[in-house]
């Protein structure tokens, strides 16, 4: 059974806007969320967006949009299914230097002209779409709109698994979809944190954090209890590499 994507992310937006920690990460603002964010930033901020027209699909509260602006993007298009998330993003981008546009979508299509942006990004967005048909429709539109490159940061696994609101799919699944629309997969990189994710996900379940609505804050004392485990799990991540977890996939448009 599919979950109501729009309602879910509107609820998350409402929750994160009232956090006492002041952060707007889309998860629970836990040690796991903060560590994953720090790992991701090393890759995301290295993408050369200066003087590029860029689009983020699933822009959330706008944390990544601010980085694109700081990187010198010429224009930024924020696309999201949640109007509440777009409201947060607009507030976060009030002082942006780049020309910025905010587009509310239905999750299946994007009302923008063909090849109107240079780069497109998704950051843990497509994995929350359990409907293959709507995902195919959305990726077809992303490919239609992009002139040069598509950057996906999505959780992947050698075998498909998950739940209605979170699907791990093989890299080859995304490769086949985008190659059918003229984009070649040119680079992949697993942002390895498999053991950290497993250990802290278990900790969050045991402590009841995952029983709360997504977007809820992690109490400070739970973060205090979790931090001592992080050096151990980071070590395990480096020693025992696994082909599962958040993965950077770069696609380039192929000449006809």
N, C-alpha and C positions, 0 to 999 in steps of 0.2 A: 504494500500500500504506500502510495506517495504521500509525503507530508506537504503541507501548504507552505511553499517556499517564501512567498511574500510576507505572510503573517509571521512566520518564524523570525525573519530578519528584521521586521519592524519591531518585534518584541525585544530582540537582542539590542537594537539601537536604543530603545527606551531604557533598557537596563544599563548599558554602558554609559549613557549620558548622566546617570545619577551615581556612579561609583565614587566612593570616598577617596579612592587612590588617585583619581584624576586621569587615569589612563583610559584609552579607548581601543585597546586590543579587542578583537571580536570574540575571543574565547572567554576564559574565566580569570584572566590576569594572574594566572598561577605561575609557579616557577617554571613549569613546562612551557607555558605560553611565552613567557619572557625570554627563555633560553632559545626557543624556536625562532622568535623574532630576531634575536641577535645573530643567529646563524644565517637566517635569510638575508639580513641586511648586507652582509658581506658580498653576496652575489648580486642583489638587486641594485645596489648603489654603484656597481662597477659597469653597468650597462650604459653605453654612450648615447645619451638622449639629447645632448646639446643641439639646439636648432632643429629638432625633430618634432613633428606633429604626432602626439602619442595618445593612446586610449587605454584606460584600465576598465576591464569588464568585471563588475563586482567590486566597485571601488570602496565600498564600506564607508567608514567614517572619514576617510580622506588621508590617513597616515601616509600611504604610499604616494598619493598625489603631491603632498608637500615635498617629498623626496625628489619626485620628477621635476618639480618647479625649481628646487635647489640645484638640480643637475643641469639646468639651463634649457629645458624643453621650450620649444617655440609656442606650442599650444597643447592644451590638455583637455581631453574629453573624459568625463567621469560617467560611467554607465552602471546602473544598479536596478535591481527589481524592487528594492525597498525605498520608498519615498522618505522614510524616516532617516535612513542612512544618508541619503542625498542631502537632507537638511543639515546633518552633522558635518558632511563634507564641505558644504557651502560655507559654513562658519569657519572651518579650519583653513579654507582657501581664500578668505577675505583679503589677505594681504599678498596674494600670489602675484608674481611678476608676469607669468605666462597668461595668455588668453585662455580662459577656462569655460568649458561648457558642461552642463549637467543634464543627463538624459535618463529618464525613467523608462524601463523596458518591461515587457511581459515575460521575459525569461526564454523566449523562443526566437525573437528577432530584434534587430537594432535599427532604428530609423535614421540611418546616416548614408551619405552617397558612396558609391563604389570608389575604392582606393583613395579615400579621403584622409587617411592617417598613415604615417610611416611605420609605427610600431604599435602593437597591442600587447597587453599584459593580462594574465589572470593569476591570482594568488589565492590558492586553496578555495576556488569557486566552482569549477566544473565538477569536482569530486562530490559536491553536495547536490548534484542533479542526478537523481536515480532513474529518470525517464530517458532512455536511449534516444527516443524519437525527438524529444525536445532538445536534447544535447546536440544531436546531429543538426537540427535546425539552427541552433545558436552558433555552432562552430562554422557552419556554412556561411552565416552572415559575417562572422568575424573575419573569415578568409576573404570575403567579398570586399570588405571595407579597407583591408590592410594593403599597403603598397610594397612593403619590404620584409618586415620580420614580425613573428609572433613569439612571445615568451610566455611559457606556461610554468607556473610553480604549483604543481599538484601532487598530492600523495599518490604513489603508485605501488604496485606489488606484482610479482611474477604471475600471480593468479588473481582473478577477480573475486572480491569478497567485500562484505560490508553490510550496511543497513539502508533503509529507505532514505535517510538523510546524510549518509556518508558512505561513498563507494570508492574502494581501492580498485584501480584498474591497471592492467599492464601498460607499459610505455607503448607497446605495439598497437594498442587500442587507439590512442591519440594519434600515433603516426599514420595509421590507415585512414582515419577521418580527415586529417589535414592534407595528406597526400592526394586524396580524391578531389581536393579543391585547389591543387596546384602548388602546395607548399611542401618542401622537402625537410625532413628532420636532419639537422646538421650538427647538433650537439646535445648530449644529455649529461647530467651530473646529479647524482643522488646526494642530497644534503644530509649526510649520514648522522642520524641521532636515534637509531633504532632502539637501543637499550635504554636511553634516557626516556624516550616516549613510553616504552613498556612499563618501566619502573614507576614513573610518575603518574601514568594513567591508572595503574593499580592503586597507588597511594590515594589518588583523588576519588576512586570508587570506594575504598575502605573508609575514608573520612567523610563520605557523603557529599562531596562537592559536586559530583556528576549527577546527584539527585536534584540539584537546583536547576533553574532555568539557565540556558546558556546566556552569557553576558553578565551573570552575577559575579560579584567580587569574591576573591579568595581571602578569607580572614587572615590578618597579618600573622597570627600565631601558627597557622598551617604553613605559610611560606617559611616562617622561621624554622619549623620542624623539617621542611623539605630541603632547604639549602645544603645541609651537610652531606646529603646523598649525591649532589650534583658532580663533584670531582670524580667520584667512583664511576658514575654512569658515563661521564665524558670519556674516561679512560677506556671503558668497555666499547664505546662507540668507535674509538680509534683502532682498537686491537681486533675486534670482530666485526668486519664490514658486512653489511647486509644490503641486498638490493631491494630495499623496501623503505618507504617513507617519502618525505617531501623531495620532489625531483624537478630540477630545471630542465625543460625541453625547449630548444630553440629551433624554430622553423623559418625557412627562407622561401620567398616567392620564386618560383622557377619561370624562366623566360619561355614563352610559347614558341 
